[in-house]
Amino acid sequence: MTHKKPQVSIIFPAKNEGENVQSTLDSLFNTKTNIKFETIIVDDGSTDGCCDFLKNNPWKNQVKLVRTTGVGAANARNSGSNIAEGEYLIFCDAHLNFENWWIDRLLQPILTGKTDVVSPAIASITEPDKVGYGMSLNHLLKVYWNKKRSNLFETAVLPGGCLLIPKKVFNDVGGFESGFKTWGHEDVELSIKLWLFGYRCTIQPNVKVFHLFRKSHPYHVSNDDIYYNLLRLAYSHFNQMRIQKCKKLIKQTNPLKIEKLVIQDGVKLQRQLYFEKRKFDDNWYFNKFNIPF
């Protein structure tokens, strides 16, 4: 009997999630689907034992557990993708609840060729009437939620809390930015990279997942790391004018210090490779979505 590969690999990065990982998996395994999927948990150096329950949990044989050593949000996701067997990857936060058939319905527009990457609507677990439909960027490069639309539509930014991407597309763009520090701009960078490389990013508003929105991280995130990621994103994809604008967004620390670190880490070679490969430039992207930056 041959081992039938899963069609979808669902990847959950987790760090100090408390009981959220267990409640997320309970929701996942109790929802209906006709899609064969595997589940991958990436425990990125948690200190609260949030994944220890898997040793004695009824779902333990259905979950692959990867342990990383605090590599950060982007690389934890990449670590999960490295062992994924599915043709399609779904990256999910480890604090979600799901509805029946969400996987099937989210996958459909990709299988029918209507899009390349897709996210559902994302509602608040605590206030389910509050729903976001993908994101865009403002004049300070901060994300904000799109308003509801009736059918599948293009979005500037896919929310990292839940997105579905074919593995071949994910690999073609190099995955999440492997040079990023702990946290910040992962979903923005991936979305920009996908668009510039010629892929379509969309929202399926008729599929909804429920997300626990928190006021603070359950682990330390420094401003320097967030600014580092911002400048690495800018150097990877933006023209010189926008790089300078990003440097002006850096407060409470020396932007030249951050810039020096980014350049030391080889971003100029990455910039050259990306510019050679991409189909569109950053002006095209900002104009397409009317982003005033």
C-alpha positions in Angstrom: 0.0 0.0 0.0 1.5 3.3 -1.1 1.5 6.3 1.1 -0.8 8.9 -0.4 0.6 12.4 0.0 -1.5 15.1 1.5 -2.9 17.7 -1.0 -2.4 20.4 1.6 0.1 21.1 4.4 -1.1 23.4 7.1 1.8 25.1 9.0 1.4 26.7 12.4 4.4 28.6 13.8 4.0 28.8 17.6 5.9 30.7 20.3 4.6 30.9 23.9 1.0 30.4 22.8 -0.2 28.9 26.1 -3.4 26.9 25.4 -3.9 28.4 22.0 -2.2 25.6 20.0 -4.4 23.0 21.5 -7.6 24.9 21.0 -6.5 25.7 17.4 -5.9 22.0 16.6 -9.1 21.0 18.3 -11.0 23.3 16.0 -9.0 22.2 12.9 -9.6 18.5 13.5 -13.3 19.0 14.3 -14.1 20.8 11.1 -15.3 19.0 7.9 -13.3 18.8 4.7 -12.8 16.5 1.7 -9.2 17.6 1.3 -6.4 15.3 2.6 -4.1 17.5 4.7 -1.2 17.2 7.1 -0.6 19.4 10.1 2.9 20.9 11.0 3.5 22.7 14.2 6.8 24.7 14.4 7.6 25.4 18.0 10.1 28.3 17.7 11.8 28.2 21.1 8.8 28.4 23.3 9.5 28.7 27.0 5.9 28.0 28.2 5.6 24.4 27.1 2.7 25.3 24.8 3.4 22.3 22.5 4.1 19.7 25.2 0.5 18.5 25.2 1.1 16.8 21.8 2.9 13.9 23.7 -0.4 12.8 25.1 -3.0 14.4 22.8 -5.4 12.4 20.6 -4.2 14.3 17.6 -0.5 13.5 18.2 -0.2 11.0 15.4 -1.7 13.5 13.0 0.8 16.3 13.8 4.4 16.8 12.8 6.2 18.8 15.4 9.3 20.8 14.4 11.4 22.6 17.1 13.4 25.6 16.2 15.5 27.8 18.4 14.0 31.3 18.2 14.6 31.8 14.4 11.7 34.3 14.2 8.3 34.3 12.5 9.5 34.2 8.9 12.0 31.4 9.3 9.7 29.3 11.5 7.3 29.3 8.6 10.1 28.4 6.2 11.1 25.5 8.5 7.6 24.1 8.3 7.5 24.4 4.5 10.8 22.5 4.3 9.2 19.3 5.6 5.8 19.8 4.0 4.6 17.1 1.6 1.5 18.9 0.3 1.3 20.5 -3.1 -0.3 23.5 -1.4 0.7 25.2 1.8 -1.5 27.0 4.3 0.3 29.2 6.8 -1.8 29.8 9.9 -1.3 31.6 13.2 -1.6 29.2 16.2 -4.6 31.1 17.6 -7.4 30.5 15.1 -10.8 28.8 15.0 -12.2 27.3 11.8 -15.5 26.7 10.0 -16.5 23.6 8.1 -15.2 23.3 4.5 -12.9 26.3 4.9 -10.0 24.4 3.3 -12.0 23.2 0.3 -13.5 26.6 -0.4 -10.2 28.4 0.1 -8.4 26.1 -2.3 -11.1 26.3 -5.1 -10.1 29.6 -6.7 -6.5 28.3 -7.1 -7.6 25.0 -8.5 -9.8 26.8 -11.0 -7.0 29.2 -12.1 -8.6 32.4 -10.8 -5.7 33.3 -8.6 -2.2 32.3 -7.4 -2.3 32.9 -3.7 -5.4 33.4 -1.5 -6.4 34.4 2.1 -9.8 34.2 3.7 -11.7 36.9 5.6 -10.3 37.1 9.1 -12.7 37.8 12.0 -12.0 38.4 15.7 -12.7 35.4 18.0 -13.8 37.7 20.8 -15.8 40.1 18.5 -16.9 38.0 15.5 -18.7 40.9 13.9 -15.3 42.6 13.3 -13.9 41.2 10.1 -11.0 42.2 7.9 -10.7 41.4 4.2 -7.0 41.5 3.4 -4.9 44.6 3.9 -3.3 47.5 2.2 -0.7 50.1 3.2 -0.9 53.8 4.1 1.5 56.7 3.7 3.6 55.4 6.6 3.7 51.9 5.2 1.4 50.7 8.0 -1.2 48.0 7.2 -4.9 48.5 7.4 -7.8 46.2 6.7 -9.7 46.3 3.4 -13.5 46.6 3.5 -15.8 43.8 2.6 -16.5 42.9 -1.0 -18.8 40.2 -2.4 -16.5 38.1 -4.4 -12.8 37.2 -4.9 -10.7 40.3 -5.2 -7.1 41.4 -5.4 -5.3 42.7 -2.3 -2.1 44.6 -1.8 -1.2 42.5 1.3 -2.2 39.0 2.3 -2.6 38.6 6.1 0.0 36.2 7.4 -2.5 34.9 9.9 -3.9 32.7 7.2 -2.8 32.3 3.6 -2.8 29.5 1.0 -0.1 29.2 -1.6 1.0 26.5 -4.0 4.4 25.1 -2.9 5.9 25.7 -6.3 4.9 29.4 -6.1 6.3 29.6 -2.6 9.6 28.1 -3.6 9.8 30.2 -6.8 9.8 33.5 -4.7 12.1 32.0 -2.1 9.5 31.7 0.7 9.3 34.1 3.5 12.2 36.5 3.8 14.9 34.3 5.4 17.0 37.4 6.5 14.3 38.8 8.8 14.8 39.1 12.5 12.2 38.0 15.1 9.0 39.6 13.9 7.7 42.3 11.6 6.7 42.8 7.9 6.7 39.1 7.0 3.3 39.2 5.2 4.0 42.6 3.7 7.3 41.5 2.2 5.9 38.2 0.9 2.9 39.9 -0.7 5.0 42.6 -2.4 7.4 40.0 -3.7 4.6 37.8 -5.1 3.1 40.7 -6.9 6.4 42.0 -8.3 7.3 38.4 -9.5 4.0 38.3 -11.4 1.7 36.4 -9.0 -1.9 37.4 -8.1 -2.8 37.8 -4.4 -6.5 37.7 -3.6 -9.0 37.5 -0.8 -11.9 35.0 -0.8 -14.4 37.0 1.3 -16.8 34.1 1.5 -14.4 32.0 3.6 -13.8 33.1 7.2 -11.4 32.1 9.9 -11.5 33.5 13.5 -8.4 35.0 14.9 -7.4 35.9 18.5 -6.2 39.5 18.3 -3.7 40.3 21.1 -2.5 43.6 22.5 1.1 42.4 22.9 3.4 39.6 21.9 4.0 36.6 24.3 7.7 37.0 23.5 10.1 40.0 23.2 10.2 41.9 20.0 12.6 44.8 19.7 12.0 48.0 17.7 15.5 47.5 16.1 14.4 44.1 14.7 11.2 45.6 13.2 13.2 48.5 11.7 15.8 46.0 10.4 13.1 44.1 8.6 11.6 47.3 7.2 14.9 48.4 5.7 15.7 44.8 4.4 12.3 44.8 2.7 13.0 48.3 1.2 16.5 47.4 -0.1 15.1 44.1 -1.6 12.3 45.7 -3.5 12.1 49.5 -3.5 13.7 52.3 -5.5 16.2 54.7 -3.9 13.5 57.3 -3.1 11.4 54.8 -1.2 14.5 53.5 0.7 15.1 57.0 1.9 11.5 57.3 3.0 11.7 54.1 4.9 14.8 55.4 6.7 12.8 58.4 7.8 10.3 56.1 9.4 12.9 54.9 11.9 12.5 56.5 15.3 14.2 56.0 18.7 17.3 54.5 17.1 19.9 55.5 14.5 18.7 54.6 11.0 22.3 54.5 9.7 23.2 51.8 12.2 20.2 49.7 11.0 21.1 50.3 7.4 24.7 49.3 8.0 23.6 45.9 9.4 21.2 45.3 6.5 23.9 46.0 4.0 26.4 43.8 5.9 24.0 41.0 5.7 24.2 40.9 1.9 20.9 42.5 0.9 22.4 44.2 -2.2 23.1 40.9 -3.9 19.5 39.8 -3.1 18.3 43.1 -4.5 20.2 42.5 -7.7 18.8 38.9 -8.1 15.2 40.1 -7.3 15.4 43.0 -9.8 16.6 40.6 -12.5 13.7 38.1 -11.9 10.8 40.4 -11.2 8.1 41.3 -13.8 7.0 44.6 -12.3 8.7 47.3 -10.2 7.7 49.0 -7.0 6.1 52.0 -8.8 3.8 49.6 -10.6 2.8 48.0 -7.2 2.2 51.3 -5.4 0.2 52.7 -8.3 -1.9 49.5 -8.7 -3.1 49.8 -5.2 -3.1 53.6 -4.8 -0.7 53.5 -1.9 0.6 57.0 -1.2 4.2 56.1 -0.4 
